Amino acid sequence: MPASTAARRAPLATTLALAGALALTGCGELRAPDARPGAAPGGPPSSTAPGASPYVEPGAGDGAPHHGENNAHRRPGAMSPGHARDAEREADRIRPVLRRLWEQRRWDPATVKTALLRLGYEEERVGADGTRLGGTLTVTAMLSRYEDGRYVTPEGARVALRVHDDACVTAFVQPPNVDARANGPYRETGCFAPPVGH
């Protein structure tokens, strides 16, 4: 082989040898091929496990990557201070009615809706395309859940009251408990909190 060809191949061989000497791990960290998990690159072996993934968001609960991003739809929107006060005032009106129904063990959606309409609210109407047509109150059955190999719908009613575009009251009454809270609307489900995905 001519010397010029060997000279051209020498830098390529050196580069390939260097690349082969270092391995890229799943976390994006360069290590020597014989490095053990938990060992610091170039240093003595470590007795501790590797640290947290650099891809986990701060405050991510169980440490799942992209926890906040994946659950953004479950966070209510912000309310203006004045609208938050209005929503809290409406929650204070609804709470004693729901508490009375709970004490009477009357939590079916029809009974709850009738009691809340007596406070002067109007049932919310929505067009086929999702456009709100008027009214502010929605009362539905509780969400079904998978239990013992089948879907069941628990007793009780969920309540959503739209106080302003950015302010709601979300409430429920069911055998174990009752509650009413002011909150901003949810991006995908309006005043009702979206169901848990998994």
Salt bridges, closest charged atoms under 4 A:
GLU29 OE2 - ARG31 NE 3.42
GLU69 OE1 - HIS66 ND1 3.58
ASP86 OD1 - ARG89 NH2 2.28
ASP86 OD2 - HIS164 NE2 2.70
GLU88 OE2 - ARG95 NH2 3.42
GLU90 OE1 - ARG93 NH1 3.22
ASP92 OD1 - ARG95 NH1 2.67
GLU122 OE2 - ARG125 NH1 2.50
GLU123 OE2 - LYS113 NZ 3.18
GLU124 OE2 - ARG132 NE 3.47
GLU124 OE2 - ARG162 NE 3.66
GLU147 OE1 - ARG145 NE 3.08
ASP165 OD1 - ARG132 NH2 2.88
ASP166 OD1 - HIS83 ND1 2.54
ASP179 OD2 - ARG181 NE 2.61
